[in-house]
Amino acid sequence: MLQTGKDLVLSFAERSYVAYLSGRRESCREATLSWITRNGLPWGNLLMRSENDYRKAAVLKPELIKPLPFEQVLIVVDDDPLVCDALSAAGYRVLQATWARAKGA
């Protein structure tokens, strides 16, 4: 777990609801929730890829986020520049997690 990202999500969670977008398959839900808990991250809605969805993350994640009320999504954080570009193009405020790329995470 990268401390910068953890600090950021904990800060956001103090004043707003947190949702996690994951490119992992739904069959990984329990392992992903366990990882979130083990790393001391706040509870939030976990939006995941269906088992038979093979789309690239830059296509998938804008679709995963659609059910959330647009005006309530304050910011989206992701380390993939293509995902950030796609979410930005969809009108979301985006912060690229460059600290994750720099650490190879």
C-alpha positions, 0 to 999 in steps of 0.5 A: 500500500502506498502511503500517499494514496492511503492518506489521500483516500482517508482525507477524502473519507473524512468529508465524503463518501468513497467508492472504489473502481476496480478492473478486477473481476467480480470473483475477486470481490472478497479478496479485494475487500479483504485487501481494503480492510487489511490496509486500513482503508475506509469502507466504500462501494466497490464497483468491479468488472463482471466475469465476462467483461474483457474491455480495457480499463479506459472503457470499463471504468467510465461505465462502472462509475455511471450509476453514481450520481455525477454531481456527487462524484467530487474526484476520481483517482487512478494511476492509468493515464488512459483511464484518467483521460477517459474519465476526464473526457466524460466530465469527471474531475480526475487526479492521476496517481503518479505516485503509484506509477513512480513506485511500480505499483 
